[in-house]
Amino acid sequence: MTSIRSLQSNRRALALAGVLVLLAASAAWSAPVPLPSLNIGVGTASNPGQVATTVQIFLLLTVLSLAPSLLIMTTSFTRIVVVLSFLRTAMGTQQAPSNQIILALSLFLTFFIMTPVWQQVNHDAYQPFKAGTISQEQAFDRAVAPVRRFMLTQTREKDLALFVSLSKQARPRNADDIPTLTIIPAFMISELRTAFQIGFLIYIPFIVVDMVVASVLMSMGMMMLPPVMISLPFKILLFVLVDGWNLVIGSLVKSFG
């Protein structure tokens, strides 16, 4: 009987506590809660300057969102990242170095290679525009000129002729007559071709190591043992002994000279 009474009293206490909680919650909801106001709309501009400023901000945000693509399309990033990916695949190290390391190394090598070009852009275009000595159109023309010169230096004439013919424009008299939008895709496929050539040369020593290891295993009758397991340490050892990173990175940087 005592246990039944204690159980009933506990239930009453829980029920009373629940009622108090509900009363407190209803009181809180009934009290006015201040909410911030948010207004979204399109107003009428009082002068054309407001419209121009809005368009400039929109164009600036668009350029910032396309900045990674511009970095890939108009710099040395494409060749570097493709060659480093070929190197990792040729060695057979799976995810070593990881994608983050390859991208970071490619990015900093791109900064290293493109620094003279960007310094010229800063000297010829940005600083005069900041000082107010040239207009915005003149600053853009001066900024594009060094980048165009860099891309034309690394672009094959065959690739450039391909996109000039595809654009169905008049035959340009010189490099200045070629539009920038025609130079960029020609530059990219030239970079891919050069990267594949370098990747082929990187593959050759590692393929030789794989062939030697496979021949030795077959001569010993170990046909069930995967040659990749045995050749991987030898490929890593070969790459370290010849100072592979120094050779690959040095060749990449010198290829833009």
Backbone hydrogen bonds, N-H to C=O, Kabsch-Sander energy under -0.5 kcal/mol:
donor,donor_aa,acceptor,acceptor_aa,energy
5,R,1,M,-2.5
6,S,2,T,-2.4
7,L,3,S,-2.1
8,Q,4,I,-2.2
9,S,5,R,-2.4
10,N,6,S,-2.1
11,R,7,L,-2.1
12,R,8,Q,-2.2
13,A,9,S,-2.3
14,L,10,N,-2.4
15,A,11,R,-2.6
16,L,12,R,-2.5
17,A,13,A,-2.3
18,G,14,L,-2.3
19,V,15,A,-2.1
20,L,16,L,-2.3
21,V,17,A,-2.2
22,L,18,G,-2.2
23,L,19,V,-2.5
24,A,20,L,-2.4
25,A,21,V,-2.5
26,S,22,L,-2.5
27,A,23,L,-2.2
28,A,24,A,-2.1
29,W,25,A,-2.4
30,S,26,S,-2.0
31,A,27,A,-1.2
43,G,41,G,-0.6
45,A,43,G,-0.5
50,Q,47,N,-1.0
51,V,47,N,-0.8
52,A,48,P,-2.2
53,T,49,G,-2.3
54,T,50,Q,-2.0
55,V,51,V,-2.4
56,Q,52,A,-2.2
57,I,53,T,-2.2
58,F,54,T,-2.2
59,L,55,V,-2.5
60,L,56,Q,-2.3
61,L,57,I,-2.4
62,T,58,F,-2.0
63,V,59,L,-2.4
64,L,60,L,-2.3
65,S,61,L,-2.0
66,L,62,T,-1.4
67,A,64,L,-0.8
70,L,66,L,-2.4
71,L,67,A,-2.4
72,I,68,P,-1.9
73,M,69,S,-2.6
74,T,70,L,-2.1
75,T,71,L,-0.6
77,F,71,L,-0.5
78,T,72,I,-0.6
78,T,75,T,-0.5
80,I,76,S,-1.7
81,V,77,F,-2.5
82,V,78,T,-1.9
83,V,79,R,-2.2
84,L,80,I,-2.3
85,S,81,V,-1.7
86,F,82,V,-2.3
87,L,83,V,-2.3
88,R,84,L,-2.0
89,T,85,S,-2.1
90,A,86,F,-2.8
91,M,87,L,-2.0
92,G,88,R,-1.2
93,T,88,R,-1.3
95,Q,93,T,-0.6
96,A,93,T,-1.0
102,I,98,S,-2.2
103,L,99,N,-2.7
104,A,100,Q,-2.3
105,L,101,I,-2.8
106,S,102,I,-2.5
107,L,103,L,-2.3
108,F,104,A,-2.4
109,L,105,L,-2.3
110,T,106,S,-2.0
111,F,107,L,-2.1
112,F,108,F,-2.1
113,I,109,L,-2.5
114,M,110,T,-2.8
115,T,111,F,-0.9
118,W,114,M,-2.6
119,Q,115,T,-2.6
120,Q,116,P,-1.7
121,V,117,V,-2.0
122,N,118,W,-2.4
123,H,119,Q,-2.3
124,D,120,Q,-3.0
125,A,121,V,-2.2
126,Y,121,V,-1.7
127,Q,122,N,-2.6
129,F,125,A,-2.0
130,K,126,Y,-2.9
131,A,127,Q,-2.1
132,G,128,P,-0.7
132,G,129,F,-0.6
133,T,128,P,-2.2
134,I,128,P,-0.8
139,A,135,S,-2.1
140,F,136,Q,-2.1
141,D,137,E,-2.2
142,R,138,Q,-2.4
143,A,139,A,-2.0
144,V,140,F,-2.1
145,A,141,D,-1.5
147,V,143,A,-0.8
148,R,144,V,-2.8
149,R,145,A,-2.2
150,F,146,P,-2.1
151,M,147,V,-2.4
152,L,148,R,-2.8
153,T,149,R,-1.6
154,Q,150,F,-1.2
155,T,151,M,-0.6
160,L,156,R,-2.1
161,A,157,E,-2.8
162,L,158,K,-1.7
163,F,159,D,-1.7
164,V,160,L,-1.9
165,S,161,A,-2.2
166,L,162,L,-2.1
167,S,163,F,-1.7
168,K,165,S,-0.8
169,Q,164,V,-1.1
177,D,174,N,-1.1
178,I,175,A,-1.1
182,T,179,P,-1.0
183,I,179,P,-1.4
184,I,180,T,-2.1
186,A,182,T,-1.1
187,F,183,I,-2.7
188,M,184,I,-2.1
189,I,185,P,-2.1
190,S,186,A,-1.7
191,E,187,F,-2.1
192,L,188,M,-2.3
193,R,189,I,-2.1
194,T,190,S,-2.3
195,A,191,E,-2.5
196,F,192,L,-2.2
197,Q,193,R,-1.9
198,I,194,T,-2.3
199,G,195,A,-2.4
200,F,196,F,-2.1
201,L,197,Q,-1.7
202,I,198,I,-1.9
203,Y,199,G,-1.8
204,I,200,F,-1.2
206,F,202,I,-0.7
207,I,203,Y,-2.3
208,V,204,I,-2.0
209,V,205,P,-1.8
210,D,206,F,-2.1
211,M,207,I,-2.5
212,V,208,V,-2.4
213,V,209,V,-2.4
214,A,210,D,-2.4
215,S,211,M,-2.3
216,V,212,V,-2.3
217,L,213,V,-2.4
218,M,214,A,-2.1
219,S,215,S,-2.2
220,M,216,V,-1.6
221,G,218,M,-0.9
222,M,217,L,-2.5
223,M,221,G,-1.1
225,L,222,M,-0.8
229,M,226,P,-0.8
230,I,226,P,-0.8
231,S,227,P,-2.9
232,L,228,V,-2.0
234,F,230,I,-0.8
235,K,231,S,-2.6
236,I,232,L,-2.3
237,L,233,P,-2.5
238,L,234,F,-2.7
239,F,235,K,-2.3
240,V,236,I,-2.1
241,L,237,L,-2.6
242,V,238,L,-2.0
243,D,240,V,-1.2
244,G,239,F,-3.1
247,L,243,D,-1.9
248,V,244,G,-3.1
249,I,245,W,-2.4
250,G,246,N,-2.0
251,S,247,L,-2.4
252,L,248,V,-2.4
253,V,249,I,-2.5
254,K,250,G,-2.4
255,S,251,S,-1.6
256,F,253,V,-1.3
257,G,254,K,-1.8
